[in-house]
Amino acid sequence: MVNVQLHPLEVNPKTGEPFLRLRNHRNIILTPPREEDVEACIPLLNDPRVCDWLAGPPYPYTLENSRWWLGIIKAEADAVLQQLEDAKDDPTPITVGHCPVRSLREVQEDGTDIYIGDLGVMRCRHGELMGSGAVDWANKEAFEERNNSIAVGDSSIIWSMGDYLAPSHHRQGIMSDAVSTVLLDWGVPRMNIRHMWVSTFTGNEGSMKVFLKNGFKLIGSYEDCLEVKGKIRGLNLLEWRYE
């Protein structure tokens, strides 16, 4: 019997793995991170068409980096899935603090799948922008700690998203579909997400289009505000609110 707490996730009948199918690209799914993703993501995160637009992952991205990161996100996913399993006898869906599926995969005709990217939901890490007015690096940690301390399910939490997609799958509307699916099918009903900020580097028109198409609004542009991988970069900040 399928655990009703997993809704709206489906379950692979062969492997027992839960997954979330994209609303429009039905051959694209999101699953929990897998051990095999350690190696699968390395070529993508070393591709300039991907890594040049990402602030977080180091470059070059090594096997050690990948193992460390997978350990973190897999533990988060496993913890949520365990919460859902522990609550399986409760008919009312519980509210959780993470999305347990984030690895984007394209399902092939034979039923196998290939790793094509990642879409993670996390509490906002732009504390330097949470004050009033100018960028405030001095109080960045304090603002983030306050946001992180808010109880799971509280509508005042400011959330964020981070994503990347294999260049072979760019310009097909996949990431726009993934953002919509994760936000509306899981984030709103299962995490009570009501407020989200996302950022893109200035010049990243592709990511801007993804979020604008999903109802995000540009609320700030900050030129030359941080150094990433040896370059001074500007940020665009976009906001989404549940209506």
Secondary structure, DSSP 8 states (H G I E B T S, - for coil): ---GGGTT-EE-TTT--EEEE-SS-TTEEEE---TTHHHHTHHHHTSHHHHTT-SSS-SS--HHHHHHHHHHHHHHHHHHHHHHHHTTT-SS----SS-S--EEEEE-TTS-EEEEEEEEEEE---GGGSSSSS--STTHHHHHHHHHHS-TT-TT--EEEEEEE-GGGTTSSHHHHHHHHIIIIIIHHHH---EEEEEEETT-HHHHHHHHHTT-EEEEEEEEEEEETTEEEEEEEEEEE--
